[in-house]
Amino acid sequence: MPETIFTKILRGEIPCHRIYEDEHVLAFLDINPISRGHTLVIPREPAETLDQLSAESAAAIGRVLPRIARAVLEVTGAKDFNILQNNGAAAHQAVFHVHFHIIPMHADGTGLGIEWRPGKLADGAELASSIAGKL
């Protein structure tokens, strides 16, 4: 895996504002936040995208993500939030180390703006069957 800013943060070469850490996960404030309390949650395991992450690291993130989100909301006073996780350059991933963003949506409108353009499901039964067959 290529060297990233997160690799350097994990090794202690670059400082961060740590919120949480354990043997599998590190959470810290984003230095370019979209809103107050914008937090990054990363695995210690080096993996570029979620599909490359081990079940153990994925489970570790899953166990702490709700708890960290609750703390961010309580401290910032936000009631709503987004969890964002991008995989690959075309999907807007900028740092190629798995990471989850917790982005509070504040009453003043700061937070993540998303334009959602839904389509129509044309081949649902066939697609679902094909995906399920790969599991």
N, C-alpha and C positions, 0 to 999 in steps of 0.2 A: 504494500500500500504506500502511496506517496506520502511524504512528510506534509503535515498540515499545521495550521495554527493550533488546532485542538491537540495534536500530538505534543506540541511544545508546551501547551497549558498543562496537559496530563503529567509531563515530566518536570513541571515546575520552572521551566525556562522563561515562560511568560506569565506574569501575575494575572489573577482574575478575582472577581468578587464572588467567592464561594458561598453557596447556599446550602448544599448538601453533598456528602460524599460517603461512599462505602466501597467495598472491594470490587464492585462491578460498575458503579455509576458515579458521575460527577455532574453537579448542577451549579450553574453560575449565571450572573447577570450578563446579558448581551451588551457589548460596548457600543453598539449602534442600534439602540432600542427603537422599536416602532411605537411603543408606549411605555409608560412608567411600570416597572416590574417585569418587563420582557426578559424571560429566563430561558437558558439553553440547558437541555438535559442530554448528556452524551454517555455512551458506554465507554468503559476503559478499553474494551476489546477493539482493536483496529479493524473496522469494516467500512467500506465506502458507502454501501447502500443497505437498506433494511433486509433485503433478501439474502444478503451475505452474512448477516449477524447470527450468531449461535442462539439456540433456544434458551440457553442459560442467561445470556446477556439480555435478550429480549424480555424474558420473564422478570429479570431484575429491574429493568426500566418500567415495565408494566406495574410492578408492585409499588414503586415510589412516585410515579408520575401524578396520580390523583392527589397524593399527600402534598407534593410540592405545589401543585396547582391551588389546592385549598389555602396553603400558607401565603402564596402570592396574592390571591384574592383578598384574604383577610387583611393583609398589610396595606395593600393598595386601595382597598375600598371598592374595587371593581366587582361587578356582579356577573359579568359575562366575559368569556375568553375564547380564544381559538387555540387549538393544538395543531401545529403545522409541522409536517415532516416531508421533505422533498428528496427524490431519488433520481440522480442523473442531471446533467447539465440542461437538457431540454425541459426538465421539470423544475428548473430554477434552483437546483442545488449549487451553492457557491463554494462550500467547504466540503471536500469529499471524505468525510468521516460522518457516520450516522449521527444525526442530532435531531432532537425534538425542540420546537419553540413553544413556550407557553406565552401567549400574547394577550394580556388583559385588554378588554374593550372598556374604555372609560366614558363617563357621561358627556365629556366634552368632545366625543367623537374620535379620540385617538385610539388606535388599535389597527387591526388588519382589515383592509377593505378587499372584498372578493367579488369578482363578477362571475356569476355561475350561468353557463349557457347549456341547459339540459337538452339532450336529444331524445330519440325514441329507441327503445329496445326492440330490435328486429328479430334476433335469433336467440331469445332467452333460454329456451330449453336446450338447444344444441350447445350454446356457449357454456351454460352452467354445467352440463354433463362433461364437456371437454375439460373444464377447469377442475372439477371434482375428480376426474380421472387421473389428474397429475398429482393429487395429494397422497 
